[in-house]
Amino acid sequence: MAYDANALYLSTMLNGMPCRKEKVIDNENPVQASPIIKNAVLSGQLFGFVKCKLATPNHLWTKFEDMSPIFVNREVPEATVPQAMMDYLN
């Protein structure tokens, strides 16, 4: 059996989505900050996206060999970004 990290994506489309200019909050100590962030999300004090780093422990590699729960991000060439998105980002 394999798991998909995006399996909940469709169900989230039924909920409210963040639609304002982003606010980036960096944490010097992410391990210490994770319970604070989790509580803020669960209590409704933080609404948006949380960027986090994931790792699959070595002993679980064979379990996820068909469909890894970890996806690789790639740089998007600026030429492929629509002008409306460039205006928003700038």
Backbone as CSV, one residue per row, in Angstrom:
resi,resn,N_x,N_y,N_z,CA_x,CA_y,CA_z,C_x,C_y,C_z
1,MET,0.841,-1.182,0.000,0.000,0.000,0.000,0.881,1.237,0.000
2,ALA,0.514,2.215,-0.796,1.285,3.454,-0.874,0.400,4.623,-0.448
3,TYR,1.024,5.696,-0.021,0.308,6.886,0.414,0.666,8.053,-0.481
4,ASP,-0.270,8.957,-0.656,-0.049,10.128,-1.491,-0.098,11.363,-0.597
5,ALA,0.965,12.163,-0.620,1.014,13.363,0.218,-0.049,14.378,-0.188
6,ASN,-0.569,14.290,-1.406,-1.584,15.224,-1.881,-2.990,14.649,-1.781
7,ALA,-3.184,13.546,-1.087,-4.474,12.860,-1.055,-5.600,13.742,-0.514
8,LEU,-5.294,14.699,0.331,-6.334,15.551,0.906,-6.582,16.809,0.086
9,TYR,-5.873,16.969,-1.012,-5.970,18.194,-1.801,-7.402,18.490,-2.229
10,LEU,-8.127,17.505,-2.774,-9.475,17.759,-3.262,-10.429,18.150,-2.146
11,SER,-10.302,17.544,-0.974,-11.201,17.905,0.124,-10.947,19.329,0.608
12,THR,-9.719,19.820,0.477,-9.437,21.180,0.925,-10.075,22.218,0.020
13,MET,-10.388,21.844,-1.214,-11.011,22.787,-2.139,-12.419,23.173,-1.685
14,LEU,-13.008,22.405,-0.786,-14.335,22.721,-0.270,-14.284,23.765,0.838
15,ASN,-13.109,24.039,1.351,-12.937,24.965,2.470,-12.458,26.325,1.978
16,GLY,-12.415,27.278,2.886,-11.868,28.590,2.554,-10.401,28.483,2.197
17,MET,-9.950,29.364,1.313,-8.556,29.344,0.872,-7.920,30.706,1.142
18,PRO,-6.644,30.738,1.519,-5.937,32.012,1.711,-5.852,32.747,0.377
19,CYS,-6.138,34.032,0.385,-6.134,34.753,-0.889,-5.573,36.167,-0.762
20,ARG,-4.825,36.465,0.274,-4.193,37.763,0.418,-2.690,37.632,0.206
21,LYS,-1.996,38.755,0.207,-0.547,38.735,0.078,0.037,37.928,1.233
22,GLU,1.010,37.106,0.918,1.559,36.198,1.929,2.336,36.929,3.013
23,LYS,2.418,36.291,4.153,3.248,36.750,5.266,4.136,35.568,5.623
24,VAL,5.429,35.753,5.522,6.378,34.680,5.788,6.895,34.817,7.214
25,ILE,6.794,33.731,7.963,7.302,33.701,9.332,8.382,32.623,9.386
26,ASP,9.621,33.029,9.587,10.720,32.071,9.702,10.978,31.789,11.173
27,ASN,11.310,30.556,11.459,11.618,30.163,12.830,13.054,29.698,12.916
28,GLU,13.774,30.243,13.878,15.168,29.856,14.079,15.270,28.402,14.536
29,ASN,14.298,27.960,15.325,14.305,26.602,15.844,12.989,25.920,15.470
30,PRO,12.913,25.306,14.263,11.658,24.728,13.805,11.121,23.610,14.695
31,VAL,11.998,22.845,15.346,11.526,21.763,16.219,10.786,22.352,17.415
32,GLN,11.311,23.420,17.966,10.669,24.087,19.103,9.394,24.803,18.659
33,ALA,9.374,25.349,17.435,8.230,26.119,16.955,7.082,25.238,16.479
34,SER,7.328,23.986,16.111,6.279,23.166,15.513,5.040,22.999,16.401
35,PRO,5.151,22.766,17.728,3.927,22.680,18.534,3.170,24.011,18.581
36,ILE,3.899,25.120,18.549,3.267,26.444,18.568,2.484,26.655,17.274
37,ILE,3.104,26.313,16.148,2.436,26.444,14.848,1.228,25.522,14.784
38,LYS,1.397,24.283,15.222,0.293,23.322,15.208,-0.890,23.844,16.012
39,ASN,-0.638,24.342,17.203,-1.708,24.867,18.047,-2.377,26.088,17.412
40,ALA,-1.582,26.947,16.766,-2.146,28.133,16.109,-3.051,27.736,14.948
41,VAL,-2.664,26.724,14.182,-3.496,26.248,13.081,-4.780,25.625,13.622
42,LEU,-4.655,24.757,14.621,-5.825,24.069,15.176,-6.807,25.018,15.854
43,SER,-6.307,26.097,16.432,-7.184,27.047,17.122,-7.750,28.106,16.181
44,GLY,-7.293,28.121,14.932,-7.790,29.109,13.980,-7.049,30.431,14.012
45,GLN,-5.972,30.544,14.812,-5.191,31.776,14.870,-4.276,31.926,13.657
46,LEU,-3.950,30.820,13.006,-3.113,30.848,11.811,-3.878,30.165,10.693
47,PHE,-4.085,30.891,9.613,-4.784,30.338,8.452,-3.915,30.596,7.246
48,GLY,-3.563,29.556,6.551,-2.716,29.711,5.381,-1.974,28.433,5.098
49,PHE,-0.762,28.580,4.650,0.063,27.444,4.299,1.262,27.382,5.230
50,VAL,1.631,26.192,5.588,2.806,25.988,6.425,3.804,25.184,5.616
51,LYS,4.976,25.747,5.430,6.043,25.038,4.725,6.842,24.272,5.768
52,CYS,6.961,22.989,5.548,7.711,22.182,6.499,8.573,21.171,5.744
53,LYS,9.588,20.701,6.401,10.469,19.699,5.810,10.060,18.327,6.317
54,LEU,9.994,17.383,5.401,9.626,16.013,5.740,10.758,15.080,5.375
55,ALA,10.845,13.989,6.082,11.837,12.962,5.762,11.235,11.602,6.065
56,THR,11.500,10.649,5.208,11.044,9.278,5.436,12.171,8.515,6.112
57,PRO,11.921,7.959,7.290,12.968,7.182,7.961,13.413,6.006,7.085
58,ASN,14.682,5.694,7.148,15.248,4.628,6.305,14.493,3.311,6.429
59,HIS,14.034,2.965,7.624,13.367,1.675,7.795,11.992,1.625,7.111
60,LEU,11.479,2.764,6.653,10.186,2.794,5.950,10.322,2.952,4.435
61,TRP,11.543,3.002,3.932,11.754,3.216,2.501,11.047,2.160,1.659
62,THR,11.111,0.891,2.055,10.479,-0.154,1.244,8.960,-0.016,1.251
63,LYS,8.396,0.480,2.329,6.945,0.667,2.412,6.465,1.703,1.400
64,PHE,7.289,2.712,1.146,6.897,3.801,0.261,7.588,3.745,-1.104
65,GLU,8.171,2.622,-1.485,8.925,2.577,-2.729,8.053,2.765,-3.969
66,ASP,6.751,2.406,-3.902,5.874,2.582,-5.057,5.434,4.034,-5.239
67,MET,5.164,4.709,-4.149,4.681,6.095,-4.211,5.246,6.844,-3.019
68,SER,6.318,7.531,-3.252,6.975,8.249,-2.171,6.093,9.385,-1.661
69,PRO,6.005,9.578,-0.334,5.233,10.706,0.195,6.001,12.023,0.092
70,ILE,7.235,11.963,-0.379,8.074,13.147,-0.497,8.164,13.550,-1.967
71,PHE,7.880,14.814,-2.257,7.944,15.317,-3.616,9.069,16.341,-3.718
72,VAL,9.683,16.424,-4.868,10.797,17.345,-5.092,10.262,18.612,-5.738
73,ASN,10.638,19.757,-5.203,10.278,21.042,-5.812,11.344,21.439,-6.814
74,ARG,10.924,22.072,-7.865,11.843,22.547,-8.895,11.647,24.042,-9.104
75,GLU,12.674,24.719,-9.546,12.568,26.129,-9.898,11.723,26.265,-11.160
76,VAL,10.847,27.253,-11.180,10.016,27.526,-12.350,10.665,28.671,-13.124
77,PRO,10.950,28.462,-14.419,11.550,29.555,-15.201,10.616,30.769,-15.232
78,GLU,11.169,31.939,-15.024,10.357,33.152,-14.976,9.554,33.362,-16.260
79,ALA,10.085,32.929,-17.381,9.401,33.100,-18.666,8.084,32.325,-18.729
80,THR,7.921,31.324,-17.890,6.690,30.520,-17.919,5.617,31.048,-16.970
81,VAL,5.948,32.075,-16.177,4.992,32.618,-15.210,4.136,33.686,-15.898
82,PRO,2.787,33.559,-15.832,1.915,34.563,-16.455,2.142,35.952,-15.856
83,GLN,1.923,36.992,-16.655,2.164,38.356,-16.218,1.341,38.728,-14.975
84,ALA,0.092,38.258,-14.904,-0.741,38.564,-13.733,-0.099,38.037,-12.452
85,MET,0.515,36.879,-12.492,1.181,36.322,-11.317,2.444,37.119,-11.006
86,MET,3.183,37.531,-12.025,4.386,38.346,-11.809,4.001,39.677,-11.149
87,ASP,2.879,40.272,-11.608,2.418,41.534,-10.998,2.072,41.314,-9.534
88,TYR,1.437,40.190,-9.224,1.076,39.875,-7.846,2.319,39.685,-6.976
89,LEU,3.303,38.973,-7.497,4.514,38.673,-6.725,5.385,39.920,-6.511
90,ASN,5.309,40.859,-7.394,6.127,42.078,-7.281,5.401,43.119,-6.531
